[in-house]
Every structure is written in structure tokens, then in C-alpha cells.
Amino acid sequence: MTLAFLNSEYPSLSHTFIEREVRALRERGVEIRTYSVRPANAAGRMGNSHQSAAEETVVLRAGPATLLKDFVLGGLASPVGIVRALAASQRISPPGLGYRCRHVAYVIQGIRLARRLVAEGIEHVHVHMANNGAAIAMMACKFDKRIQYSVSIHGSAEFFHVDTWTLTRKVEGAVFVRCISNFCKAQVMHWAAPASWERLHIVRCGIDPEVFRPRPLRQPGPLRLLTVGRLHPIKGYTLLMEACKQLAAEGVRFELSMVGNGPLMEALKEAICSRGLTDRVRLIGPLPQEEIQQHYDRADVMVVSSFMEGVPVVLMEAMAKELGVIATRVGGIPELVEHGVNGLLVDAGSAESLADAIRVYAANPDLCRTHGIAGRERVCSQYSIAGTAQGMLELFQKYVGIDRVNEHK
């Protein structure tokens, strides 16, 4: 038995945790074939591990001729399967011609996926995120009843698009659903029928604490702040700029490095200039994991100013590096960060709250070290990639029968 892992885009720079999970499961003897709806972009291929992942991944996106060929051959092999998948696609589709056409496209890609899975002897596909990848997996299973799927739900995007992403149907059709936090599970329970709750399980994301070793001892100088993530409105970076403006006006000594890329890049450049922060805030751009480590080593504090999050893996990385952390009290973050123990939690949507937390660390740099030591302990005990892989392996053992495969091997 081989498992398939499907993602809308794999590998992806913002979803490094999926590539780590695949590697960790393979190290435990699980055979995994990776699939992606669309090819990885240049940023997603950054770094040796992501480049290798991209080279071995099967991309479902293809030209019209190839898709038509798969559809016709699928129809000849199983006309009942095509009818079943088409009917299912329209039952789960939101109203509107655009959505209905999109779900027909999911059927075509689902047939392409199913044909590849059957050819490789794969009968189970696991999907990260309840987006178009999960819809395609669902259509593959409708087309060929031999195939089953499971899904990992992270949030917060799934909870913003419950209807258009048909979250309820995807949850109820899955063999099991992995949720990354208690918050995530509660949200899924809200939208799924109680009969499916017993198939919801919490397996937290994790990092390798041996890769993210404690940073060097702090050097004298201004408080060094760091953000790592996509430059997107949901990250609350505009409010962070307001907090930085307040602090600069007060004469607080700090520097901020922002690693990442996204649609807010130009707006942030303008915000930095208009607030007189060009000597304090640097936009670094996207970096592979190997180079991000250097920024962790130079930083004192990781800042997550988001309006909503699942449980950011960058927070786990920063805490494993023994940085102080400032994060908004949203989503699953309070399950990772305990205020005043291993970091500082702030009110979402408040520049003043962000500024207050930065003032605390600026006034007491040793507190970063104290919180950092406690943060690493939390990550090592509850958010290691070893624990993630073991939790996923147990789910595959329970629902897919992979234990018999490993015993045989």
C-alpha cells in the first residue's frame, strides 16, 4: 500500500510544514506519493528539500487535450462513475453558473487523479486544506469507489469560506479529519453533523527542535523584531506599522525585519516610508528555510500581528529558537503561547496592544530569554514533528489499515 498526499500547490513556501510531515512519515516507513493540483511556483521551490519535493510530485493541471483524453477514457472505463461524480459535483456546488462549471472541472481533474491512483495501486489520498484539492479528491472517490480520502484542516481560510468551499460536505465524506488544534476541531464540529464528530482528531503540526536549535546569546543593541509570513492583509501588518510609528516617536530602540512576499509588498513599502520607518523596518522578501534560520539567530522577538490564524508554524520555530514571541490572541495561538509564561498575547486589531507588548520586551530584554526557554520546552513537549508523524501514523493505522503494511514490511 502507498498513500497519496494531495495539495492545491505543493511544495509551497507558506506550507513548509506539509513537506516536513511527508518526510517524517516516510522516515517511519510510510510510502507516500505526492500530487499537486498546480505546479509549485519559484518561491515554492526555494531550498533543497522543496526542490526535491517539486521534482517528485505529480501535477494534475494539464492542457485541454490531456484532460479530455482522461475524461473520455474514464467514461469508457466507468460511465456509471462519471455520472455519479457529475451528479455529486452539482449536489455540493454552491448556486451560480460559475460555481457549477468549476465543480465540473473538479470532476475532470478528479478522474485524472483517480486514473493515476489506480494505475499506481493507491486507494487512499490525504488532502491538506479543505479547498479545491479536497473537492478533486472527493470527485475521484465518487468516480472510483475503491478510493477513499481523508483531510487535514488547518484554518482559518476554511472557516472564512464554509459555503463556497463546501466544508461540511468534505468533512462528512472523509474517512477521517485531522484538525491541528482544539480551536480548529471546535470550528469543524460547528459545521459538521454530530454523527461525524467521532472521526475528528487533533494532530498538531510540529517542527524538528534539533533543526531549530536555540539562538546565540543576545548581543547589546536595539530590540530586534522579526516577522515571517505572507504579506497579506490578514496578517495585520498595517497595524504593526502603526505600532512601530508610535514606538519610534517615543524613542524606543528597535529594528524590525519582515521575511516574506505577497500582495501587500508595495503597500508596506509605502507605509514604511510615509511613517518615517525606513531606518527601522526592512522588507527582506521570501527566503528558503536555510536562510530564514539566520534571521531567527539575529532576532530577539517574533511578532505575529494577524487578525486570524490557525497555529502558525513560524511561532513554533521561533519558540524552539528561544525567541520571545508576541502574538494576537486568535485561533489556536493561545494553545501554543501562554501569556506571561512563554510569550505575550495581545488583542487582535489593536496597534496600541502590539506597541505595549514591544515596550515590555524593549524595557526588559532578559524577559525574552526567560520566555524563550519556556517556549522551547512547550514546543519540544507538544509540537515536535516526531509527535506529528506519530499522530498521523496512528490515524492511518486506524482508518486505512497501514499497520498491516508496516508489519508485512
Secondary structure, DSSP 8 states (H G I E B T S, - for coil): --EEEEEEESS-GGGHHHHHHHHHHHHTT--EEEEEEE---TGGG-SHHHHHHHHH-EE----HHHHHHHHHHHHHH-HHHHHHHHHHHHHHS-SSHHHHHHHHHHHHHHHHHHHHHHHTT--EEEEESSSHHHHHHHHHHHH-TT-EEEEEE--SHHHHSTTTTTHHHHHHHSS-EEESSHHHHHHHHHHS-GGGGGGEEE----B-TTTS-------SSSEEEEEES---GGG-HHHHHHHHHHHHHHT--EEEEEE--STTHHHHHHHHHHTT-TTTEEEEE---HHHHHHHHHH-SEEEE--SS-S--HHHHHHHHTT-EEEEES-TTHHHH--BTTTBEEE-TT-HHHHHHHHHHHHH-HHHHHHHHHHHHHHHHHHSBHHHHHHHHHHHHHHHH-HHHHHHH-
